[in-house]
Amino acid sequence: MYGIIDFTRIDTEKGAPSAFAPPMGFDGNYREIMRYRWQHDPGVRQHVAVVGRLLARGERVHFRGPFADEARRIAEAVWKGGRHDHMA
């Protein structure tokens, strides 16, 4: 699913090949699906944590798609206060 990842470009379009993208046909709560993925998919945990770390270091990360703002908040929350072992 993930292939080569550019951690500075996050696509939240449904069906996009990204840990931050919900599946095609998704019509639910974005935060809930990301929390579920965080708990069950190590690839998602790694991807979100890396993006959170980039943001914490002040690096530019471009988020696009319908869940861009929420995806940024999730990634930022992972590193807030050094809490990178769980998703807020």
PDB file with one MODEL, atoms N, CA, C and O in Angstrom:
MODEL        1
ATOM      1  N   MET A   1       0.812  -1.204   0.000  1.00  0.00           N
ATOM      2  CA  MET A   1       0.000   0.000   0.000  1.00  0.00           C
ATOM      3  C   MET A   1       0.849   1.258   0.000  1.00  0.00           C
ATOM      4  O   MET A   1       0.469   2.256  -0.612  1.00  0.00           O
ATOM      5  N   TYR A   2       1.981   1.232   0.668  1.00  0.00           N
ATOM      6  CA  TYR A   2       2.686   2.479   0.888  1.00  0.00           C
ATOM      7  C   TYR A   2       3.750   2.789  -0.157  1.00  0.00           C
ATOM      8  O   TYR A   2       3.890   3.948  -0.547  1.00  0.00           O
ATOM      9  N   GLY A   3       4.499   1.803  -0.622  1.00  0.00           N
ATOM     10  CA  GLY A   3       5.526   2.055  -1.627  1.00  0.00           C
ATOM     11  C   GLY A   3       6.537   3.080  -1.157  1.00  0.00           C
ATOM     12  O   GLY A   3       6.865   3.135   0.028  1.00  0.00           O
ATOM     13  N   ILE A   4       7.034   3.893  -2.080  1.00  0.00           N
ATOM     14  CA  ILE A   4       7.960   4.962  -1.738  1.00  0.00           C
ATOM     15  C   ILE A   4       7.151   6.110  -1.159  1.00  0.00           C
ATOM     16  O   ILE A   4       6.168   6.552  -1.754  1.00  0.00           O
ATOM     17  N   ILE A   5       7.572   6.591   0.007  1.00  0.00           N
ATOM     18  CA  ILE A   5       6.805   7.616   0.717  1.00  0.00           C
ATOM     19  C   ILE A   5       7.564   8.930   0.729  1.00  0.00           C
ATOM     20  O   ILE A   5       8.741   8.981   1.086  1.00  0.00           O
ATOM     21  N   ASP A   6       6.878   9.990   0.334  1.00  0.00           N
ATOM     22  CA  ASP A   6       7.394  11.340   0.502  1.00  0.00           C
ATOM     23  C   ASP A   6       6.690  11.892   1.735  1.00  0.00           C
ATOM     24  O   ASP A   6       5.530  12.298   1.663  1.00  0.00           O
ATOM     25  N   PHE A   7       7.382  11.907   2.848  1.00  0.00           N
ATOM     26  CA  PHE A   7       6.782  12.314   4.110  1.00  0.00           C
ATOM     27  C   PHE A   7       6.449  13.797   4.167  1.00  0.00           C
ATOM     28  O   PHE A   7       5.822  14.246   5.126  1.00  0.00           O
ATOM     29  N   THR A   8       6.851  14.566   3.166  1.00  0.00           N
ATOM     30  CA  THR A   8       6.547  15.994   3.152  1.00  0.00           C
ATOM     31  C   THR A   8       5.306  16.309   2.321  1.00  0.00           C
ATOM     32  O   THR A   8       4.896  17.467   2.233  1.00  0.00           O
ATOM     33  N   ARG A   9       4.714  15.295   1.719  1.00  0.00           N
ATOM     34  CA  ARG A   9       3.496  15.487   0.909  1.00  0.00           C
ATOM     35  C   ARG A   9       2.451  14.469   1.357  1.00  0.00           C
ATOM     36  O   ARG A   9       2.592  13.270   1.120  1.00  0.00           O
ATOM     37  N   ILE A  10       1.418  14.959   1.997  1.00  0.00           N
ATOM     38  CA  ILE A  10       0.392  14.104   2.575  1.00  0.00           C
ATOM     39  C   ILE A  10      -0.910  14.279   1.809  1.00  0.00           C
ATOM     40  O   ILE A  10      -1.452  15.383   1.740  1.00  0.00           O
ATOM     41  N   ASP A  11      -1.409  13.201   1.238  1.00  0.00           N
ATOM     42  CA  ASP A  11      -2.648  13.210   0.460  1.00  0.00           C
ATOM     43  C   ASP A  11      -3.742  12.525   1.271  1.00  0.00           C
ATOM     44  O   ASP A  11      -3.605  11.361   1.649  1.00  0.00           O
ATOM     45  N   THR A  12      -4.822  13.246   1.538  1.00  0.00           N
ATOM     46  CA  THR A  12      -5.929  12.670   2.308  1.00  0.00           C
ATOM     47  C   THR A  12      -7.148  12.372   1.433  1.00  0.00           C
ATOM     48  O   THR A  12      -8.242  12.144   1.949  1.00  0.00           O
ATOM     49  N   GLU A  13      -6.962  12.373   0.124  1.00  0.00           N
ATOM     50  CA  GLU A  13      -8.080  12.011  -0.772  1.00  0.00           C
ATOM     51  C   GLU A  13      -8.453  10.554  -0.555  1.00  0.00           C
ATOM     52  O   GLU A  13      -7.584   9.710  -0.337  1.00  0.00           O
ATOM     53  N   LYS A  14      -9.723  10.265  -0.613  1.00  0.00           N
ATOM     54  CA  LYS A  14     -10.187   8.880  -0.466  1.00  0.00           C
ATOM     55  C   LYS A  14      -9.512   7.994  -1.505  1.00  0.00           C
ATOM     56  O   LYS A  14      -9.493   8.315  -2.694  1.00  0.00           O
ATOM     57  N   GLY A  15      -8.964   6.884  -1.045  1.00  0.00           N
ATOM     58  CA  GLY A  15      -8.333   5.926  -1.935  1.00  0.00           C
ATOM     59  C   GLY A  15      -6.899   6.243  -2.329  1.00  0.00           C
ATOM     60  O   GLY A  15      -6.277   5.458  -3.044  1.00  0.00           O
ATOM     61  N   ALA A  16      -6.353   7.378  -1.881  1.00  0.00           N
ATOM     62  CA  ALA A  16      -4.962   7.716  -2.217  1.00  0.00           C
ATOM     63  C   ALA A  16      -4.017   6.717  -1.539  1.00  0.00           C
ATOM     64  O   ALA A  16      -4.335   6.183  -0.477  1.00  0.00           O
ATOM     65  N   PRO A  17      -2.864   6.468  -2.151  1.00  0.00           N
ATOM     66  CA  PRO A  17      -1.909   5.516  -1.554  1.00  0.00           C
ATOM     67  C   PRO A  17      -1.118   6.173  -0.415  1.00  0.00           C
ATOM     68  O   PRO A  17       0.085   6.405  -0.532  1.00  0.00           O
ATOM     69  N   SER A  18      -1.800   6.458   0.658  1.00  0.00           N
ATOM     70  CA  SER A  18      -1.209   7.150   1.801  1.00  0.00           C
ATOM     71  C   SER A  18      -1.796   6.610   3.089  1.00  0.00           C
ATOM     72  O   SER A  18      -2.973   6.251   3.135  1.00  0.00           O
ATOM     73  N   ALA A  19      -0.992   6.549   4.130  1.00  0.00           N
ATOM     74  CA  ALA A  19      -1.489   6.116   5.432  1.00  0.00           C
ATOM     75  C   ALA A  19      -2.520   7.100   5.976  1.00  0.00           C
ATOM     76  O   ALA A  19      -3.302   6.742   6.856  1.00  0.00           O
ATOM     77  N   PHE A  20      -2.536   8.319   5.475  1.00  0.00           N
ATOM     78  CA  PHE A  20      -3.468   9.346   5.926  1.00  0.00           C
ATOM     79  C   PHE A  20      -4.774   9.360   5.123  1.00  0.00           C
ATOM     80  O   PHE A  20      -5.691  10.109   5.460  1.00  0.00           O
ATOM     81  N   ALA A  21      -4.869   8.552   4.078  1.00  0.00           N
ATOM     82  CA  ALA A  21      -6.045   8.566   3.208  1.00  0.00           C
ATOM     83  C   ALA A  21      -7.038   7.474   3.598  1.00  0.00           C
ATOM     84  O   ALA A  21      -6.655   6.315   3.755  1.00  0.00           O
ATOM     85  N   PRO A  22      -8.298   7.837   3.754  1.00  0.00           N
ATOM     86  CA  PRO A  22      -9.300   6.806   4.006  1.00  0.00           C
ATOM     87  C   PRO A  22      -9.569   6.011   2.724  1.00  0.00           C
ATOM     88  O   PRO A  22      -9.205   6.450   1.633  1.00  0.00           O
ATOM     89  N   PRO A  23     -10.200   4.856   2.854  1.00  0.00           N
ATOM     90  CA  PRO A  23     -10.482   4.049   1.667  1.00  0.00           C
ATOM     91  C   PRO A  23     -11.552   4.693   0.783  1.00  0.00           C
ATOM     92  O   PRO A  23     -12.325   5.536   1.239  1.00  0.00           O
ATOM     93  N   MET A  24     -11.585   4.286  -0.482  1.00  0.00           N
ATOM     94  CA  MET A  24     -12.643   4.748  -1.389  1.00  0.00           C
ATOM     95  C   MET A  24     -13.991   4.444  -0.754  1.00  0.00           C
ATOM     96  O   MET A  24     -14.168   3.410  -0.110  1.00  0.00           O
ATOM     97  N   GLY A  25     -14.917   5.337  -0.939  1.00  0.00           N
ATOM     98  CA  GLY A  25     -16.256   5.136  -0.412  1.00  0.00           C
ATOM     99  C   GLY A  25     -16.398   5.482   1.061  1.00  0.00           C
ATOM    100  O   GLY A  25     -17.490   5.352   1.614  1.00  0.00           O
ATOM    101  N   PHE A  26     -15.338   5.914   1.706  1.00  0.00           N
ATOM    102  CA  PHE A  26     -15.382   6.257   3.133  1.00  0.00           C
ATOM    103  C   PHE A  26     -16.377   7.379   3.361  1.00  0.00           C
ATOM    104  O   PHE A  26     -16.379   8.383   2.648  1.00  0.00           O
ATOM    105  N   ASP A  27     -17.220   7.196   4.362  1.00  0.00           N
ATOM    106  CA  ASP A  27     -18.207   8.214   4.719  1.00  0.00           C
ATOM    107  C   ASP A  27     -18.416   8.167   6.232  1.00  0.00           C
ATOM    108  O   ASP A  27     -19.530   7.969   6.718  1.00  0.00           O
ATOM    109  N   GLY A  28     -17.323   8.353   6.956  1.00  0.00           N
ATOM    110  CA  GLY A  28     -17.412   8.258   8.410  1.00  0.00           C
ATOM    111  C   GLY A  28     -16.590   9.335   9.083  1.00  0.00           C
ATOM    112  O   GLY A  28     -16.306  10.380   8.498  1.00  0.00           O
ATOM    113  N   ASN A  29     -16.215   9.067  10.309  1.00  0.00           N
ATOM    114  CA  ASN A  29     -15.445   9.988  11.123  1.00  0.00           C
ATOM    115  C   ASN A  29     -13.955   9.755  10.853  1.00  0.00           C
ATOM    116  O   ASN A  29     -13.431   8.674  11.122  1.00  0.00           O
ATOM    117  N   TYR A  30     -13.285  10.769  10.324  1.00  0.00           N
ATOM    118  CA  TYR A  30     -11.875  10.627   9.948  1.00  0.00           C
ATOM    119  C   TYR A  30     -11.004  10.295  11.153  1.00  0.00           C
ATOM    120  O   TYR A  30     -10.148   9.414  11.073  1.00  0.00           O
ATOM    121  N   ARG A  31     -11.212  10.983  12.257  1.00  0.00           N
ATOM    122  CA  ARG A  31     -10.391  10.742  13.448  1.00  0.00           C
ATOM    123  C   ARG A  31     -10.568   9.302  13.934  1.00  0.00           C
ATOM    124  O   ARG A  31      -9.600   8.673  14.363  1.00  0.00           O
ATOM    125  N   GLU A  32     -11.774   8.783  13.873  1.00  0.00           N
ATOM    126  CA  GLU A  32     -12.015   7.404  14.318  1.00  0.00           C
ATOM    127  C   GLU A  32     -11.282   6.392  13.434  1.00  0.00           C
ATOM    128  O   GLU A  32     -10.683   5.445  13.943  1.00  0.00           O
ATOM    129  N   ILE A  33     -11.326   6.588  12.127  1.00  0.00           N
ATOM    130  CA  ILE A  33     -10.643   5.627  11.255  1.00  0.00           C
ATOM    131  C   ILE A  33      -9.133   5.724  11.442  1.00  0.00           C
ATOM    132  O   ILE A  33      -8.442   4.707  11.376  1.00  0.00           O
ATOM    133  N   MET A  34      -8.608   6.928  11.673  1.00  0.00           N
ATOM    134  CA  MET A  34      -7.180   7.068  11.914  1.00  0.00           C
ATOM    135  C   MET A  34      -6.790   6.442  13.260  1.00  0.00           C
ATOM    136  O   MET A  34      -5.722   5.842  13.376  1.00  0.00           O
ATOM    137  N   ARG A  35      -7.629   6.577  14.251  1.00  0.00           N
ATOM    138  CA  ARG A  35      -7.347   5.946  15.550  1.00  0.00           C
ATOM    139  C   ARG A  35      -7.335   4.419  15.408  1.00  0.00           C
ATOM    140  O   ARG A  35      -6.469   3.748  15.969  1.00  0.00           O
ATOM    141  N   TYR A  36      -8.293   3.876  14.659  1.00  0.00           N
ATOM    142  CA  TYR A  36      -8.340   2.428  14.418  1.00  0.00           C
ATOM    143  C   TYR A  36      -7.078   1.972  13.692  1.00  0.00           C
ATOM    144  O   TYR A  36      -6.466   0.976  14.077  1.00  0.00           O
ATOM    145  N   ARG A  37      -6.687   2.695  12.648  1.00  0.00           N
ATOM    146  CA  ARG A  37      -5.487   2.337  11.890  1.00  0.00           C
ATOM    147  C   ARG A  37      -4.239   2.431  12.772  1.00  0.00           C
ATOM    148  O   ARG A  37      -3.354   1.578  12.701  1.00  0.00           O
ATOM    149  N   TRP A  38      -4.177   3.476  13.604  1.00  0.00           N
ATOM    150  CA  TRP A  38      -3.047   3.641  14.515  1.00  0.00           C
ATOM    151  C   TRP A  38      -2.901   2.412  15.408  1.00  0.00           C
ATOM    152  O   TRP A  38      -1.792   1.937  15.651  1.00  0.00           O
ATOM    153  N   GLN A  39      -4.013   1.912  15.885  1.00  0.00           N
ATOM    154  CA  GLN A  39      -3.997   0.771  16.800  1.00  0.00           C
ATOM    155  C   GLN A  39      -3.664  -0.546  16.103  1.00  0.00           C
ATOM    156  O   GLN A  39      -3.118  -1.448  16.739  1.00  0.00           O
ATOM    157  N   HIS A  40      -3.978  -0.680  14.819  1.00  0.00           N
ATOM    158  CA  HIS A  40      -3.874  -1.967  14.137  1.00  0.00           C
ATOM    159  C   HIS A  40      -2.856  -2.041  13.002  1.00  0.00           C
ATOM    160  O   HIS A  40      -2.628  -3.125  12.464  1.00  0.00           O
ATOM    161  N   ASP A  41      -2.245  -0.938  12.626  1.00  0.00           N
ATOM    162  CA  ASP A  41      -1.354  -0.946  11.467  1.00  0.00           C
ATOM    163  C   ASP A  41      -0.035  -0.248  11.816  1.00  0.00           C
ATOM    164  O   ASP A  41       0.005   0.978  11.928  1.00  0.00           O
ATOM    165  N   PRO A  42       1.046  -1.025  11.988  1.00  0.00           N
ATOM    166  CA  PRO A  42       2.332  -0.412  12.330  1.00  0.00           C
ATOM    167  C   PRO A  42       2.824   0.580  11.272  1.00  0.00           C
ATOM    168  O   PRO A  42       3.516   1.543  11.600  1.00  0.00           O
ATOM    169  N   GLY A  43       2.471   0.347  10.019  1.00  0.00           N
ATOM    170  CA  GLY A  43       2.868   1.271   8.953  1.00  0.00           C
ATOM    171  C   GLY A  43       2.245   2.645   9.140  1.00  0.00           C
ATOM    172  O   GLY A  43       2.894   3.665   8.911  1.00  0.00           O
ATOM    173  N   VAL A  44       0.996   2.666   9.554  1.00  0.00           N
ATOM    174  CA  VAL A  44       0.315   3.938   9.819  1.00  0.00           C
ATOM    175  C   VAL A  44       0.982   4.626  11.008  1.00  0.00           C
ATOM    176  O   VAL A  44       1.248   5.827  10.955  1.00  0.00           O
ATOM    177  N   ARG A  45       1.252   3.886  12.070  1.00  0.00           N
ATOM    178  CA  ARG A  45       1.921   4.477  13.243  1.00  0.00           C
ATOM    179  C   ARG A  45       3.249   5.111  12.843  1.00  0.00           C
ATOM    180  O   ARG A  45       3.553   6.235  13.243  1.00  0.00           O
ATOM    181  N   GLN A  46       4.034   4.388  12.057  1.00  0.00           N
ATOM    182  CA  GLN A  46       5.334   4.906  11.630  1.00  0.00           C
ATOM    183  C   GLN A  46       5.174   6.154  10.774  1.00  0.00           C
ATOM    184  O   GLN A  46       5.875   7.146  10.977  1.00  0.00           O
ATOM    185  N   HIS A  47       4.258   6.105   9.822  1.00  0.00           N
ATOM    186  CA  HIS A  47       4.055   7.234   8.915  1.00  0.00           C
ATOM    187  C   HIS A  47       3.609   8.473   9.689  1.00  0.00           C
ATOM    188  O   HIS A  47       4.171   9.554   9.510  1.00  0.00           O
ATOM    189  N   VAL A  48       2.609   8.320  10.542  1.00  0.00           N
ATOM    190  CA  VAL A  48       2.088   9.452  11.311  1.00  0.00           C
ATOM    191  C   VAL A  48       3.174   9.997  12.243  1.00  0.00           C
ATOM    192  O   VAL A  48       3.324  11.212  12.372  1.00  0.00           O
ATOM    193  N   ALA A  49       3.924   9.115  12.885  1.00  0.00           N
ATOM    194  CA  ALA A  49       4.975   9.555  13.805  1.00  0.00           C
ATOM    195  C   ALA A  49       6.081  10.316  13.074  1.00  0.00           C
ATOM    196  O   ALA A  49       6.567  11.331  13.573  1.00  0.00           O
ATOM    197  N   VAL A  50       6.477   9.838  11.908  1.00  0.00           N
ATOM    198  CA  VAL A  50       7.521  10.527  11.141  1.00  0.00           C
ATOM    199  C   VAL A  50       7.041  11.914  10.722  1.00  0.00           C
ATOM    200  O   VAL A  50       7.777  12.893  10.844  1.00  0.00           O
ATOM    201  N   VAL A  51       5.817  11.996  10.232  1.00  0.00           N
ATOM    202  CA  VAL A  51       5.277  13.294   9.824  1.00  0.00           C
ATOM    203  C   VAL A  51       5.164  14.215  11.047  1.00  0.00           C
ATOM    204  O   VAL A  51       5.482  15.401  10.959  1.00  0.00           O
ATOM    205  N   GLY A  52       4.717  13.680  12.173  1.00  0.00           N
ATOM    206  CA  GLY A  52       4.648  14.478  13.391  1.00  0.00           C
ATOM    207  C   GLY A  52       6.000  15.007  13.803  1.00  0.00           C
ATOM    208  O   GLY A  52       6.118  16.158  14.224  1.00  0.00           O
ATOM    209  N   ARG A  53       7.023  14.178  13.686  1.00  0.00           N
ATOM    210  CA  ARG A  53       8.379  14.601  14.031  1.00  0.00           C
ATOM    211  C   ARG A  53       8.867  15.699  13.093  1.00  0.00           C
ATOM    212  O   ARG A  53       9.493  16.660  13.539  1.00  0.00           O
ATOM    213  N   LEU A  54       8.588  15.566  11.804  1.00  0.00           N
ATOM    214  CA  LEU A  54       8.960  16.616  10.857  1.00  0.00           C
ATOM    215  C   LEU A  54       8.307  17.944  11.241  1.00  0.00           C
ATOM    216  O   LEU A  54       8.960  18.988  11.239  1.00  0.00           O
ATOM    217  N   LEU A  55       7.026  17.898  11.567  1.00  0.00           N
ATOM    218  CA  LEU A  55       6.313  19.115  11.960  1.00  0.00           C
ATOM    219  C   LEU A  55       6.900  19.701  13.240  1.00  0.00           C
ATOM    220  O   LEU A  55       7.063  20.916  13.350  1.00  0.00           O
ATOM    221  N   ALA A  56       7.215  18.846  14.205  1.00  0.00           N
ATOM    222  CA  ALA A  56       7.786  19.309  15.472  1.00  0.00           C
ATOM    223  C   ALA A  56       9.135  19.994  15.257  1.00  0.00           C
ATOM    224  O   ALA A  56       9.509  20.895  16.008  1.00  0.00           O
ATOM    225  N   ARG A  57       9.852  19.562  14.235  1.00  0.00           N
ATOM    226  CA  ARG A  57      11.160  20.158  13.917  1.00  0.00           C
ATOM    227  C   ARG A  57      11.025  21.406  13.055  1.00  0.00           C
ATOM    228  O   ARG A  57      12.024  22.040  12.717  1.00  0.00           O
ATOM    229  N   GLY A  58       9.793  21.763  12.698  1.00  0.00           N
ATOM    230  CA  GLY A  58       9.557  22.970  11.905  1.00  0.00           C
ATOM    231  C   GLY A  58       9.728  22.787  10.418  1.00  0.00           C
ATOM    232  O   GLY A  58       9.804  23.766   9.676  1.00  0.00           O
ATOM    233  N   GLU A  59       9.789  21.544   9.972  1.00  0.00           N
ATOM    234  CA  GLU A  59       9.939  21.299   8.537  1.00  0.00           C
ATOM    235  C   GLU A  59       8.599  21.475   7.830  1.00  0.00           C
ATOM    236  O   GLU A  59       7.537  21.318   8.432  1.00  0.00           O
ATOM    237  N   ARG A  60       8.669  21.801   6.552  1.00  0.00           N
ATOM    238  CA  ARG A  60       7.449  22.005   5.763  1.00  0.00           C
ATOM    239  C   ARG A  60       6.866  20.676   5.332  1.00  0.00           C
ATOM    240  O   ARG A  60       7.548  19.841   4.738  1.00  0.00           O
ATOM    241  N   VAL A  61       5.608  20.497   5.636  1.00  0.00           N
ATOM    242  CA  VAL A  61       4.872  19.324   5.191  1.00  0.00           C
ATOM    243  C   VAL A  61       3.594  19.847   4.539  1.00  0.00           C
ATOM    244  O   VAL A  61       2.864  20.636   5.140  1.00  0.00           O
ATOM    245  N   HIS A  62       3.327  19.411   3.321  1.00  0.00           N
ATOM    246  CA  HIS A  62       2.150  19.864   2.575  1.00  0.00           C
ATOM    247  C   HIS A  62       1.044  18.816   2.696  1.00  0.00           C
ATOM    248  O   HIS A  62       1.222  17.660   2.310  1.00  0.00           O
ATOM    249  N   PHE A  63      -0.084  19.231   3.231  1.00  0.00           N
ATOM    250  CA  PHE A  63      -1.251  18.369   3.358  1.00  0.00           C
ATOM    251  C   PHE A  63      -2.266  18.814   2.316  1.00  0.00           C
ATOM    252  O   PHE A  63      -2.481  20.010   2.119  1.00  0.00           O
ATOM    253  N   ARG A  64      -2.893  17.840   1.647  1.00  0.00           N
ATOM    254  CA  ARG A  64      -3.938  18.167   0.671  1.00  0.00           C
ATOM    255  C   ARG A  64      -5.076  17.179   0.807  1.00  0.00           C
ATOM    256  O   ARG A  64      -4.905  16.088   1.350  1.00  0.00           O
ATOM    257  N   GLY A  65      -6.228  17.563   0.315  1.00  0.00           N
ATOM    258  CA  GLY A  65      -7.385  16.684   0.341  1.00  0.00           C
ATOM    259  C   GLY A  65      -8.392  17.112   1.390  1.00  0.00           C
ATOM    260  O   GLY A  65      -8.151  18.055   2.143  1.00  0.00           O
ATOM    261  N   PRO A  66      -9.520  16.420   1.441  1.00  0.00           N
ATOM    262  CA  PRO A  66     -10.622  16.830   2.304  1.00  0.00           C
ATOM    263  C   PRO A  66     -10.350  16.698   3.806  1.00  0.00           C
ATOM    264  O   PRO A  66     -11.060  17.296   4.614  1.00  0.00           O
ATOM    265  N   PHE A  67      -9.347  15.937   4.180  1.00  0.00           N
ATOM    266  CA  PHE A  67      -9.050  15.735   5.600  1.00  0.00           C
ATOM    267  C   PHE A  67      -7.692  16.332   5.972  1.00  0.00           C
ATOM    268  O   PHE A  67      -7.097  15.952   6.980  1.00  0.00           O
ATOM    269  N   ALA A  68      -7.211  17.259   5.159  1.00  0.00           N
ATOM    270  CA  ALA A  68      -5.866  17.822   5.342  1.00  0.00           C
ATOM    271  C   ALA A  68      -5.690  18.458   6.717  1.00  0.00           C
ATOM    272  O   ALA A  68      -4.698  18.190   7.396  1.00  0.00           O
ATOM    273  N   ASP A  69      -6.627  19.286   7.134  1.00  0.00           N
ATOM    274  CA  ASP A  69      -6.489  19.971   8.426  1.00  0.00           C
ATOM    275  C   ASP A  69      -6.492  18.986   9.585  1.00  0.00           C
ATOM    276  O   ASP A  69      -5.688  19.099  10.511  1.00  0.00           O
ATOM    277  N   GLU A  70      -7.391  18.032   9.526  1.00  0.00           N
ATOM    278  CA  GLU A  70      -7.473  17.030  10.597  1.00  0.00           C
ATOM    279  C   GLU A  70      -6.218  16.153  10.612  1.00  0.00           C
ATOM    280  O   GLU A  70      -5.710  15.815  11.681  1.00  0.00           O
ATOM    281  N   ALA A  71      -5.725  15.790   9.443  1.00  0.00           N
ATOM    282  CA  ALA A  71      -4.513  14.973   9.365  1.00  0.00           C
ATOM    283  C   ALA A  71      -3.332  15.711   9.989  1.00  0.00           C
ATOM    284  O   ALA A  71      -2.533  15.108  10.705  1.00  0.00           O
ATOM    285  N   ARG A  72      -3.218  16.989   9.727  1.00  0.00           N
ATOM    286  CA  ARG A  72      -2.140  17.790  10.326  1.00  0.00           C
ATOM    287  C   ARG A  72      -2.279  17.810  11.851  1.00  0.00           C
ATOM    288  O   ARG A  72      -1.296  17.621  12.568  1.00  0.00           O
ATOM    289  N   ARG A  73      -3.484  18.034  12.338  1.00  0.00           N
ATOM    290  CA  ARG A  73      -3.704  18.059  13.794  1.00  0.00           C
ATOM    291  C   ARG A  73      -3.333  16.717  14.430  1.00  0.00           C
ATOM    292  O   ARG A  73      -2.748  16.686  15.513  1.00  0.00           O
ATOM    293  N   ILE A  74      -3.664  15.630  13.775  1.00  0.00           N
ATOM    294  CA  ILE A  74      -3.336  14.302  14.297  1.00  0.00           C
ATOM    295  C   ILE A  74      -1.820  14.128  14.358  1.00  0.00           C
ATOM    296  O   ILE A  74      -1.287  13.695  15.379  1.00  0.00           O
ATOM    297  N   ALA A  75      -1.128  14.461  13.276  1.00  0.00           N
ATOM    298  CA  ALA A  75       0.333  14.308  13.244  1.00  0.00           C
ATOM    299  C   ALA A  75       0.993  15.203  14.289  1.00  0.00           C
ATOM    300  O   ALA A  75       1.945  14.785  14.948  1.00  0.00           O
ATOM    301  N   GLU A  76       0.505  16.412  14.444  1.00  0.00           N
ATOM    302  CA  GLU A  76       1.071  17.319  15.442  1.00  0.00           C
ATOM    303  C   GLU A  76       0.851  16.783  16.855  1.00  0.00           C
ATOM    304  O   GLU A  76       1.734  16.890  17.705  1.00  0.00           O
ATOM    305  N   ALA A  77      -0.314  16.213  17.104  1.00  0.00           N
ATOM    306  CA  ALA A  77      -0.646  15.716  18.444  1.00  0.00           C
ATOM    307  C   ALA A  77       0.241  14.549  18.858  1.00  0.00           C
ATOM    308  O   ALA A  77       0.503  14.363  20.046  1.00  0.00           O
ATOM    309  N   VAL A  78       0.701  13.770  17.902  1.00  0.00           N
ATOM    310  CA  VAL A  78       1.529  12.603  18.211  1.00  0.00           C
ATOM    311  C   VAL A  78       2.825  13.017  18.895  1.00  0.00           C
ATOM    312  O   VAL A  78       3.311  12.310  19.778  1.00  0.00           O
ATOM    313  N   TRP A  79       3.389  14.154  18.497  1.00  0.00           N
ATOM    314  CA  TRP A  79       4.672  14.592  19.078  1.00  0.00           C
ATOM    315  C   TRP A  79       4.512  15.647  20.154  1.00  0.00           C
ATOM    316  O   TRP A  79       5.493  16.004  20.806  1.00  0.00           O
ATOM    317  N   LYS A  80       3.307  16.158  20.362  1.00  0.00           N
ATOM    318  CA  LYS A  80       3.098  17.181  21.384  1.00  0.00           C
ATOM    319  C   LYS A  80       3.484  16.629  22.740  1.00  0.00           C
ATOM    320  O   LYS A  80       2.927  15.621  23.175  1.00  0.00           O
ATOM    321  N   GLY A  81       4.398  17.249  23.396  1.00  0.00           N
ATOM    322  CA  GLY A  81       4.814  16.813  24.715  1.00  0.00           C
ATOM    323  C   GLY A  81       5.563  15.494  24.701  1.00  0.00           C
ATOM    324  O   GLY A  81       5.663  14.828  25.732  1.00  0.00           O
ATOM    325  N   GLY A  82       6.097  15.101  23.532  1.00  0.00           N
ATOM    326  CA  GLY A  82       6.855  13.859  23.445  1.00  0.00           C
ATOM    327  C   GLY A  82       5.987  12.621  23.484  1.00  0.00           C
ATOM    328  O   GLY A  82       6.488  11.531  23.759  1.00  0.00           O
ATOM    329  N   ARG A  83       4.699  12.757  23.215  1.00  0.00           N
ATOM    330  CA  ARG A  83       3.779  11.623  23.301  1.00  0.00           C
ATOM    331  C   ARG A  83       3.692  10.903  21.980  1.00  0.00           C
ATOM    332  O   ARG A  83       2.608  10.812  21.404  1.00  0.00           O
ATOM    333  N   HIS A  84       4.790  10.391  21.483  1.00  0.00           N
ATOM    334  CA  HIS A  84       4.782   9.742  20.171  1.00  0.00           C
ATOM    335  C   HIS A  84       4.469   8.250  20.254  1.00  0.00           C
ATOM    336  O   HIS A  84       4.622   7.531  19.267  1.00  0.00           O
ATOM    337  N   ASP A  85       4.039   7.786  21.404  1.00  0.00           N
ATOM    338  CA  ASP A  85       3.714   6.361  21.511  1.00  0.00           C
ATOM    339  C   ASP A  85       2.212   6.096  21.358  1.00  0.00           C
ATOM    340  O   ASP A  85       1.783   4.942  21.383  1.00  0.00           O
ATOM    341  N   HIS A  86       1.416   7.148  21.200  1.00  0.00           N
ATOM    342  CA  HIS A  86      -0.024   6.953  20.996  1.00  0.00           C
ATOM    343  C   HIS A  86      -0.603   8.124  20.214  1.00  0.00           C
ATOM    344  O   HIS A  86       0.008   9.189  20.125  1.00  0.00           O
ATOM    345  N   MET A  87      -1.765   7.918  19.660  1.00  0.00           N
ATOM    346  CA  MET A  87      -2.422   8.971  18.912  1.00  0.00           C
ATOM    347  C   MET A  87      -3.420   9.663  19.815  1.00  0.00           C
ATOM    348  O   MET A  87      -4.220   9.001  20.477  1.00  0.00           O
ATOM    349  N   ALA A  88      -3.385  10.974  19.850  1.00  0.00           N
ATOM    350  CA  ALA A  88      -4.296  11.751  20.693  1.00  0.00           C
ATOM    351  C   ALA A  88      -5.702  11.697  20.158  1.00  0.00           C
ATOM    352  O   ALA A  88      -6.607  12.295  20.740  1.00  0.00           O
TER     353      ALA A  88
ENDMDL
END
